[in-house]
Amino acid sequence: MNPNLAVAGVSEPSGAIDPLQSWWMPFTHNRRFKSKPRLIESAAGAYYTLTDKGRVFDCLSGMWCTPLGHSHPGIVRAVTDQVQRLDYSPGFQLGHKPAFELAARIAALAGRPRDRVFFVNSGSEAVDTALKIAIGYHRVRGDATRTRVIGRERGYHGVGLGGISVGGIGVNRKMFASMMMPGVDHLPHTYSPKNMRFSRGLPQWGAHLADDLERLVALHDASTIAAVIVEPVQGSTGLIVPPRGYLERLREICSKHGMLLIFDEVITGFGRLGKPFASQFFGVQPDLTTFAKAITNGVVPMGGVVARADIYDAFMNGPEHVIEFFHGYTYSGHPLAVAAGHASIDAMVDERLIERAADLAGVLEDAVHTLRDEPHVVDIRNIGLAAAVELEPSAGQPGVRGHRAFERGLDEGILLRLMGDIIGLAPPFISSEEEVRAMIESVRRTLRAIAAD
Ligand SMILES: Cc1ncc(COP(=O)(O)O)c(C=O)c1O
C-alpha cells in the first residue's frame, strides 16, 4: 500500500478484496482459474517456475512468442540499456533511428529488402492494419469497389474487429455478430482427418481446396475483392498444416484476379518453420505479411506488417502535406520493442537459432509420431518445429480431457498449451534434442496417466 494515496483520498485495495478477483483475465475460464490459481513466478531459458509446481518445460515457447528462451541475456541487456537512453519516442511526425533500421532488417530477413514495414503492438493490430492497407491500396489506385476480404474457416487473426471478421472461429464471432466487417466471405479450412490423419509434414491431399477461391470470385466478382488473408499454417485451431500445393494455388488465383494475398505470419514469422518466414519455407510470396510475437522474443509487445514496395508507393501519390495513411498507434515503433527486436534478430543470427529450429524439426517429427498408439490420440501433425497431438474429446464435454492433460502435464514437468482437446507443441529453438525427446516422453506419461485416472 502506498501511504501517499491515502493522503490524496484514494485507497489501494484493502485486504478485504482478493486481488485475484480484479483482473478479468483474457481467454480464461475466470471462475475456474480463480478457484485454483496457477501462478508463474519466474522463467529462464526453456523453463518456467510455477509457485506450486516448480520448474516446468515451456512446450509452446510462451504463446509461440519466446523461441529464444526466457531472459535471453542479449535481449535483457538491450532493453535495459535502451530504457536508460530513450524510454519513449513518439512515432507520429518523429522517429528514432533504430526503428528505421529494424524495419530494414525485418524486410531483409523476409527476403524482400525493398519492402516497407509498418509497426504496431500485437498480432491483432497487425491484422487490422494489413486489412486497412489492402483496402486503402485499391482505393488510392482508383479501384474503390474492391472492399471485400476473404478469410478462412478455422482461421485465427486475433481479436480486433477486422481480425474476428476474417477469422473463422465461431465462438470468437457469435457474441459480436453485429460488429462484423461487411463484405467478408470465407474459404473452407483444409483439415480433413479422413484424408490426412497422421501426416508427417505437408499432407498430400487437399490442394484442390484452394480452387474454392474461384467459386468466391465467381460469386462476388473479383472487382469487389481486395484481398485474401490466411495463416500459412493455422496455429490457434490446432496446427492445421496446408496441403502440398495449396498456398501456391491461392497465390496463382489472387494474382490472376488482382487480389492481394496476405499471409498472417504472427506465429510462423521469425523461424518457427526453420526459415525466417513461412513464405520462404513454402516458396510463396504474399503481398502483405503480418508478424508479432517472436520479433521481440515476447519481451516487449510488438507487431507489424511487411508491405510490398509498390503498395507503399501507391499511397505516396497525393500532395506531400497530406498524411498518406490515417492509421497508427501511440506505441508504433516503441524504443524498447525496437531494442528487443534488434537483440532478438542478433541472437537468431549469431546463435544460428533458425537453423537450429530446422535441425530440431526432424527430432520433433520422429518423436511426436511415436505417440500414435497412446490413449485417446486421434491425430498427430507437424511442420517445422511445431506439432499437434489431437485427443478424442470426452463424450459431450469438449475441452475437458484437454484440461486434464494440462493439469497432469504439470506433474510431469511440462507446461502444455491446449487448444480444446488438441495439445500444441512448439518448443523453444534453444531446446536440446534431449529436451525435445523428453518433452514427448512427458506427454506420453501424461496421456497414460489421464487414461488411468
Ligand atoms: C495467426 C495469428 N494472428 C494474430 C494473432 C493475434 O495476436 P495477438 O494476440 O498478439 O493480438 C495470433 C495470436 O496467436 C495468431 O496466431
The ligand as an SDF file (V2000), in Angstrom:
LIG
                    3D

 16 16  0  0  0  0  0  0  0  0999 V2000
   -2.0450  -16.0820  -36.7100 C   0  0  0  0  0  0  0  0  0  0  0  0
   -2.3340  -15.1350  -35.6080 C   0  0  0  0  0  0  0  0  0  0  0  0
   -2.7320  -13.8920  -35.9100 N   0  0  0  0  0  0  0  0  0  0  0  0
   -2.9830  -12.9830  -34.9490 C   0  0  0  0  0  0  0  0  0  0  0  0
   -2.8340  -13.3100  -33.6290 C   0  0  0  0  0  0  0  0  0  0  0  0
   -3.1530  -12.2790  -32.5730 C   0  0  0  0  0  0  0  0  0  0  0  0
   -2.0120  -11.8670  -31.9340 O   0  0  0  0  0  0  0  0  0  0  0  0
   -2.1280  -11.0320  -30.5530 P   0  0  0  0  0  0  0  0  0  0  0  0
   -2.6160  -11.9810  -29.5190 O   0  0  0  0  0  0  0  0  0  0  0  0
   -0.7190  -10.5590  -30.3360 O   0  0  0  0  0  0  0  0  0  0  0  0
   -3.0570   -9.9080  -30.8010 O   0  0  0  0  0  0  0  0  0  0  0  0
   -2.4100  -14.5840  -33.2690 C   0  0  0  0  0  0  0  0  0  0  0  0
   -2.2410  -14.9620  -31.8570 C   0  0  0  0  0  0  0  0  0  0  0  0
   -1.9520  -16.0760  -31.5050 O   0  0  0  0  0  0  0  0  0  0  0  0
   -2.1610  -15.5370  -34.2870 C   0  0  0  0  0  0  0  0  0  0  0  0
   -1.7950  -16.7910  -34.0000 O   0  0  0  0  0  0  0  0  0  0  0  0
  1  2  1  0
  2  3  1  0
  2 15  2  0
  3  4  2  0
  4  5  1  0
  5  6  1  0
  5 12  2  0
  6  7  1  0
  7  8  1  0
  8  9  2  0
  8 10  1  0
  8 11  1  0
 12 13  1  0
 12 15  1  0
 13 14  2  0
 15 16  1  0
M  END
$$$$
